């Protein structure tokens, strides 16, 4: 088994390496687990939990959690899945019949993205892991490249990288006694609401709310696509993933400490 002494490595990578050894008796250096979102061995797929659950739960629990799913990708040994380093997002089409209205947020929870779906496919990329100690490629270990695509009513919107959850994404939680999902008190800031992919791809100015109605697949996809779009602006921002019940009085007072940042609420 590969020695696990690199304590500076994220816990997630070490956990994957340990699970691989316990499941298959194959030792994998944790460094080989960097950028791995899942691996398949025998009848099991071990996947980063953030890929298969609501992002609020993932951010609350931490990103080192791993989920086991029964199944495989049809390849022998251990197959490590690494997403593409560069992902694409559909450009906004100004000629689209779906006009971006950018209405003021009315504090009502709606599932505006019920036709959003996520799809997994694989590219033709495959590479055996090189074992430097033996000077040969290990036939039991290989990398493949999964592509996680987002579609709206069957039309492609973006390819996403589930590894980008990081310092720009955070979750909100509330321990107050204020009424939830109600207009805030003593707050005169107007928020824009985003209710369609066209509105997001055109990227409204200022702070805005993306309304998902608790649809975890949409929340997962929108968190990552929003992150990718805002990174392109080169400006400071935060993607704030909301729980099911939101105290807007507290939610809108907390970002005041980050007045130079754009705040996007996944609601």
C-alpha positions as a Markdown table, in Angstrom:
| # | Residue | x | y | z |
|---|---|---|---|---|
| 1 | Unk | 0.0 | 0.0 | 0.0 |
| 2 | Unk | 1.3 | 3.5 | -0.8 |
| 3 | Unk | 2.5 | 5.4 | 2.2 |
| 4 | Unk | 0.0 | 8.1 | 3.3 |
| 5 | Unk | 2.3 | 10.6 | 4.9 |
| 6 | Unk | 1.4 | 13.7 | 3.0 |
| 7 | Unk | -0.7 | 15.4 | 5.7 |
| 8 | Unk | -1.1 | 18.5 | 3.7 |
| 9 | Unk | -3.2 | 16.6 | 1.2 |
| 10 | Unk | -7.0 | 17.2 | 1.5 |
| 11 | Unk | -8.7 | 14.6 | 3.5 |
| 12 | Unk | -10.9 | 13.6 | 0.6 |
| 13 | Unk | -7.9 | 12.4 | -1.4 |
| 14 | Unk | -6.6 | 10.3 | 1.5 |
| 15 | Unk | -10.0 | 8.9 | 2.1 |
| 16 | Unk | -10.3 | 7.7 | -1.5 |
| 17 | Unk | -6.9 | 6.1 | -1.3 |
| 18 | Unk | -7.8 | 4.2 | 1.9 |
| 19 | Unk | -11.2 | 3.1 | 0.5 |
| 20 | Unk | -9.5 | 1.8 | -2.7 |
| 21 | Unk | -7.1 | -0.3 | -0.6 |
| 22 | Unk | -9.7 | -1.7 | 1.8 |
| 23 | Unk | -12.0 | -2.6 | -1.1 |
| 24 | Unk | -9.5 | -4.0 | -3.6 |
| 25 | Unk | -6.2 | -4.4 | -1.8 |
| 26 | Unk | -4.6 | -2.1 | -4.4 |
| 27 | Unk | -2.5 | 0.7 | -3.0 |
| 28 | Unk | -2.9 | 4.1 | -4.7 |
| 29 | Unk | -0.8 | 7.2 | -3.8 |
| 30 | Unk | -3.2 | 9.9 | -2.6 |
| 31 | Unk | -1.6 | 12.2 | -5.0 |
| 32 | Unk | -3.1 | 10.2 | -7.8 |
| 33 | Unk | -6.5 | 11.0 | -6.3 |
| 34 | Unk | -6.2 | 14.7 | -6.9 |
| 35 | Unk | -9.0 | 15.8 | -9.2 |
| 36 | Unk | -10.7 | 12.4 | -9.0 |
| 37 | Unk | -14.5 | 12.8 | -8.5 |
| 38 | Unk | -15.1 | 9.0 | -8.3 |
| 39 | Unk | -13.6 | 5.6 | -8.9 |
| 40 | Unk | -15.1 | 2.3 | -9.9 |
| 41 | Unk | -14.0 | -1.1 | -8.7 |
| 42 | Unk | -15.7 | -4.5 | -8.9 |
| 43 | Unk | -19.4 | -3.8 | -8.2 |
| 44 | Unk | -19.0 | -0.4 | -6.5 |
| 45 | Unk | -18.6 | 3.2 | -7.5 |
| 46 | Unk | -17.2 | 5.5 | -4.8 |
| 47 | Unk | -18.2 | 9.1 | -5.6 |
| 48 | Unk | -17.8 | 12.5 | -4.0 |
| 49 | Unk | -21.0 | 13.1 | -2.1 |
| 50 | Unk | -21.3 | 16.7 | -3.5 |
| 51 | Unk | -22.1 | 15.1 | -6.9 |
| 52 | Unk | -25.2 | 13.3 | -5.8 |
| 53 | Unk | -26.9 | 15.5 | -3.2 |
| 54 | Unk | -28.0 | 19.1 | -2.6 |
| 55 | Unk | -25.1 | 21.6 | -2.5 |
| 56 | Unk | -26.3 | 23.0 | 0.8 |
| 57 | Unk | -25.9 | 19.7 | 2.5 |
| 58 | Unk | -22.5 | 19.2 | 0.8 |
| 59 | Unk | -21.2 | 22.6 | 2.0 |
| 60 | Unk | -22.6 | 22.1 | 5.5 |
| 61 | Unk | -21.0 | 18.6 | 5.9 |
| 62 | Unk | -17.7 | 19.5 | 4.2 |
| 63 | Unk | -16.4 | 18.3 | 0.9 |
| 64 | Unk | -14.6 | 15.2 | 2.1 |
| 65 | Unk | -17.7 | 13.0 | 2.2 |
| 66 | Unk | -17.8 | 9.9 | -0.1 |
| 67 | Unk | -20.8 | 7.9 | -1.2 |
| 68 | Unk | -20.9 | 4.3 | -2.3 |
| 69 | Unk | -23.1 | 3.4 | -5.3 |
| 70 | Unk | -23.6 | -0.2 | -6.5 |
| 71 | Unk | -22.5 | -0.5 | -10.1 |
| 72 | Unk | -19.4 | -0.1 | -12.3 |
| 73 | Unk | -18.2 | 1.4 | -15.5 |
| 74 | Unk | -17.4 | -1.9 | -17.2 |
| 75 | Unk | -13.7 | -1.8 | -16.9 |
| 76 | Unk | -11.3 | -4.1 | -15.0 |
| 77 | Unk | -9.4 | -3.1 | -11.9 |
| 78 | Unk | -9.8 | 0.4 | -10.5 |
| 79 | Unk | -11.0 | 3.1 | -12.8 |
| 80 | Unk | -10.4 | 6.7 | -11.6 |
| 81 | Unk | -12.7 | 9.3 | -13.0 |
| 82 | Unk | -11.2 | 12.8 | -13.6 |
| 83 | Unk | -13.4 | 15.6 | -15.1 |
| 84 | Unk | -12.0 | 17.8 | -18.0 |
| 85 | Unk | -9.8 | 20.6 | -16.8 |
| 86 | Unk | -11.7 | 23.1 | -19.0 |
| 87 | Unk | -15.5 | 23.1 | -19.2 |
| 88 | Unk | -17.8 | 25.0 | -21.4 |
| 89 | Unk | -21.0 | 27.1 | -20.8 |
| 90 | Unk | -23.4 | 28.0 | -23.6 |
| 91 | Unk | -23.2 | 31.6 | -24.7 |
| 92 | Unk | -26.2 | 33.8 | -24.2 |
| 93 | Unk | -28.3 | 34.1 | -27.4 |
| 94 | Unk | -29.7 | 37.6 | -27.7 |
| 95 | Unk | -32.0 | 36.3 | -30.5 |
| 96 | Unk | -33.6 | 33.8 | -28.2 |
| 97 | Unk | -37.4 | 34.0 | -27.9 |
| 98 | Unk | -37.0 | 33.5 | -24.1 |
| 99 | Unk | -36.5 | 37.1 | -23.1 |
| 100 | Unk | -34.6 | 37.9 | -19.9 |
| 101 | Unk | -37.0 | 40.0 | -17.9 |
| 102 | Unk | -35.0 | 40.5 | -14.7 |
| 103 | Unk | -37.9 | 41.2 | -12.4 |
| 104 | Unk | -37.6 | 42.3 | -8.8 |
| 105 | Unk | -37.5 | 39.3 | -6.4 |
| 106 | Unk | -40.9 | 38.9 | -4.7 |
| 107 | Unk | -39.7 | 36.5 | -1.9 |
| 108 | Unk | -41.9 | 33.6 | -3.2 |
| 109 | Unk | -40.1 | 30.2 | -3.5 |
| 110 | Unk | -40.7 | 28.6 | -6.9 |
| 111 | Unk | -39.2 | 25.8 | -8.9 |
| 112 | Unk | -38.3 | 27.8 | -12.0 |
| 113 | Unk | -35.8 | 25.1 | -13.2 |
| 114 | Unk | -38.0 | 22.0 | -13.1 |
| 115 | Unk | -36.9 | 21.1 | -16.6 |
| 116 | Unk | -33.2 | 21.1 | -15.7 |
| 117 | Unk | -31.4 | 17.7 | -15.7 |
| 118 | Unk | -27.8 | 16.5 | -15.3 |
| 119 | Unk | -26.3 | 13.8 | -17.6 |
| 120 | Unk | -23.1 | 11.7 | -17.3 |
| 121 | Unk | -21.2 | 10.6 | -20.3 |
| 122 | Unk | -17.5 | 9.6 | -21.0 |
| 123 | Unk | -15.0 | 10.9 | -23.5 |
| 124 | Unk | -12.7 | 8.5 | -25.4 |
| 125 | Unk | -9.8 | 9.6 | -23.1 |
| 126 | Unk | -8.3 | 6.7 | -21.2 |
| 127 | Unk | -4.8 | 6.4 | -19.6 |
| 128 | Unk | -3.1 | 3.7 | -17.5 |
| 129 | Unk | -1.5 | 4.9 | -14.3 |
| 130 | Unk | 2.3 | 4.9 | -14.5 |
| 131 | Unk | 4.1 | 3.1 | -11.7 |
| 132 | Unk | 7.5 | 4.9 | -11.3 |
| 133 | Unk | 8.8 | 2.3 | -8.8 |
| 134 | Unk | 8.5 | -0.5 | -11.4 |
| 135 | Unk | 9.0 | 1.6 | -14.5 |
| 136 | Unk | 5.8 | 0.4 | -16.1 |
| 137 | Unk | 2.1 | 1.2 | -16.4 |
| 138 | Unk | -0.2 | -0.5 | -13.9 |
| 139 | Unk | -2.8 | -2.6 | -15.7 |
| 140 | Unk | -5.0 | -2.5 | -12.6 |
| 141 | Unk | -5.3 | 1.3 | -12.6 |
| 142 | Unk | -6.6 | 3.6 | -15.3 |
| 143 | Unk | -8.0 | 7.1 | -15.7 |
| 144 | Unk | -11.1 | 7.9 | -17.7 |
| 145 | Unk | -12.7 | 11.3 | -18.4 |
| 146 | Unk | -16.4 | 11.8 | -17.4 |
| 147 | Unk | -18.4 | 14.7 | -18.7 |
| 148 | Unk | -21.2 | 16.0 | -16.5 |
| 149 | Unk | -23.6 | 18.0 | -18.7 |
| 150 | Unk | -26.5 | 20.2 | -17.7 |
| 151 | Unk | -29.6 | 20.3 | -20.0 |
| 152 | Unk | -32.7 | 22.4 | -20.0 |
| 153 | Unk | -35.7 | 20.7 | -21.7 |
| 154 | Unk | -33.1 | 18.5 | -23.4 |
| 155 | Unk | -31.0 | 21.4 | -24.8 |
| 156 | Unk | -27.4 | 21.6 | -23.7 |
| 157 | Unk | -26.6 | 24.4 | -21.3 |
| 158 | Unk | -23.2 | 23.6 | -19.9 |
| 159 | Unk | -20.6 | 21.1 | -18.8 |
| 160 | Unk | -19.7 | 21.4 | -15.2 |
| 161 | Unk | -16.8 | 20.5 | -12.9 |
| 162 | Unk | -18.1 | 19.3 | -9.5 |
| 163 | Unk | -14.7 | 19.9 | -8.0 |
| 164 | Unk | -15.0 | 23.7 | -8.0 |
| 165 | Unk | -16.9 | 24.0 | -4.7 |
| 166 | Unk | -14.6 | 26.1 | -2.7 |
| 167 | Unk | -14.1 | 29.5 | -1.0 |
| 168 | Unk | -16.4 | 31.3 | -3.4 |
| 169 | Unk | -19.3 | 28.9 | -2.5 |
| 170 | Unk | -20.8 | 28.8 | 1.0 |
| 171 | Unk | -24.0 | 27.8 | 2.7 |
| 172 | Unk | -26.3 | 30.0 | 4.8 |
| 173 | Unk | -28.0 | 28.8 | 8.0 |
| 174 | Unk | -30.2 | 30.7 | 10.4 |
| 175 | Unk | -30.7 | 30.4 | 14.2 |
| 176 | Unk | -32.9 | 33.4 | 14.6 |
| 177 | Unk | -36.6 | 33.6 | 15.5 |
| 178 | Unk | -37.6 | 35.7 | 12.5 |
| 179 | Unk | -40.3 | 34.5 | 10.1 |
| 180 | Unk | -38.9 | 32.4 | 7.2 |
| 181 | Unk | -39.4 | 32.9 | 3.5 |
| 182 | Unk | -40.9 | 36.3 | 4.2 |
| 183 | Unk | -39.9 | 39.8 | 3.0 |
| 184 | Unk | -37.1 | 41.2 | 5.2 |
| 185 | Unk | -37.7 | 43.9 | 7.7 |
| 186 | Unk | -36.1 | 47.4 | 7.3 |
| 187 | Unk | -34.3 | 46.5 | 4.1 |
| 188 | Unk | -34.6 | 48.7 | 1.1 |
| 189 | Unk | -32.2 | 46.8 | -1.3 |
| 190 | Unk | -33.9 | 45.4 | -4.3 |
| 191 | Unk | -32.8 | 42.0 | -5.6 |
| 192 | Unk | -33.2 | 40.8 | -9.1 |
| 193 | Unk | -34.7 | 37.3 | -9.5 |
| 194 | Unk | -33.4 | 34.8 | -12.1 |
| 195 | Unk | -36.0 | 32.3 | -13.3 |
| 196 | Unk | -34.5 | 30.9 | -16.4 |
| 197 | Unk | -31.1 | 29.8 | -17.9 |
| 198 | Unk | -31.2 | 32.7 | -20.4 |
| 199 | Unk | -31.4 | 35.2 | -17.5 |
| 200 | Unk | -28.4 | 33.6 | -15.8 |
| 201 | Unk | -26.3 | 33.3 | -19.0 |
| 202 | Unk | -26.9 | 37.0 | -19.7 |
| 203 | Unk | -25.7 | 37.6 | -16.1 |
| 204 | Unk | -27.7 | 40.4 | -14.5 |
| 205 | Unk | -25.9 | 43.2 | -12.7 |
| 206 | Unk | -25.7 | 43.5 | -8.9 |
| 207 | Unk | -26.9 | 40.9 | -6.4 |
| 208 | Unk | -29.5 | 38.4 | -7.5 |
| 209 | Unk | -31.5 | 35.4 | -6.4 |
| 210 | Unk | -31.8 | 32.2 | -8.5 |
| 211 | Unk | -35.1 | 30.6 | -7.6 |
| 212 | Unk | -35.1 | 26.7 | -7.6 |
| 213 | Unk | -37.8 | 25.7 | -5.1 |
| 214 | Unk | -35.6 | 23.1 | -3.4 |
| 215 | Unk | -34.9 | 21.2 | -6.6 |
| 216 | Unk | -31.5 | 19.7 | -5.7 |
| 217 | Unk | -30.4 | 18.8 | -9.2 |
| 218 | Unk | -31.1 | 22.3 | -10.4 |
| 219 | Unk | -29.4 | 23.8 | -7.3 |
| 220 | Unk | -26.4 | 21.6 | -7.9 |
| 221 | Unk | -26.1 | 22.6 | -11.6 |
| 222 | Unk | -26.9 | 26.3 | -11.0 |
| 223 | Unk | -24.3 | 26.6 | -8.2 |
| 224 | Unk | -21.6 | 25.4 | -10.4 |
| 225 | Unk | -22.6 | 27.2 | -13.6 |
| 226 | Unk | -23.0 | 30.5 | -11.6 |
| 227 | Unk | -19.6 | 30.0 | -10.2 |
| 228 | Unk | -18.1 | 29.4 | -13.6 |
| 229 | Unk | -19.9 | 32.5 | -15.1 |
| 230 | Unk | -18.8 | 34.8 | -12.3 |
| 231 | Unk | -15.2 | 33.6 | -12.4 |
| 232 | Unk | -15.1 | 34.9 | -16.0 |
| 233 | Unk | -15.9 | 38.5 | -14.8 |
| 234 | Unk | -12.7 | 38.7 | -12.7 |
| 235 | Unk | -14.6 | 40.4 | -9.9 |
| 236 | Unk | -15.2 | 39.4 | -6.3 |
| 237 | Unk | -18.3 | 37.3 | -5.7 |
| 238 | Unk | -19.9 | 34.7 | -3.4 |
| 239 | Unk | -22.4 | 32.0 | -4.3 |
| 240 | Unk | -24.6 | 31.6 | -1.2 |
| 241 | Unk | -26.6 | 28.4 | -1.1 |
| 242 | Unk | -29.8 | 28.8 | 1.0 |
| 243 | Unk | -31.5 | 26.2 | 3.1 |
| 244 | Unk | -35.2 | 25.3 | 2.5 |
| 245 | Unk | -36.4 | 28.0 | 4.9 |
| 246 | Unk | -34.6 | 31.4 | 4.6 |
| 247 | Unk | -34.6 | 34.3 | 6.9 |
| 248 | Unk | -34.2 | 37.1 | 4.4 |
| 249 | Unk | -33.7 | 39.7 | 7.2 |
| 250 | Unk | -30.6 | 37.9 | 8.3 |
| 251 | Unk | -29.5 | 36.8 | 4.8 |
| 252 | Unk | -29.4 | 40.3 | 3.5 |
| 253 | Unk | -27.8 | 41.8 | 6.5 |
| 254 | Unk | -24.9 | 39.4 | 6.5 |
| 255 | Unk | -23.5 | 40.3 | 3.0 |
| 256 | Unk | -23.2 | 44.0 | 4.0 |
| 257 | Unk | -19.8 | 43.0 | 5.4 |
| 258 | Unk | -18.8 | 42.1 | 1.8 |
| 259 | Unk | -20.1 | 45.2 | 0.1 |
| 260 | Unk | -17.5 | 45.0 | -2.6 |
| 261 | Unk | -18.6 | 41.5 | -3.5 |
| 262 | Unk | -21.4 | 40.3 | -5.7 |
| 263 | Unk | -23.7 | 38.0 | -3.8 |
| 264 | Unk | -25.8 | 35.4 | -5.6 |
| 265 | Unk | -28.4 | 33.5 | -3.6 |
| 266 | Unk | -29.3 | 29.9 | -4.7 |
| 267 | Unk | -32.9 | 29.8 | -3.2 |
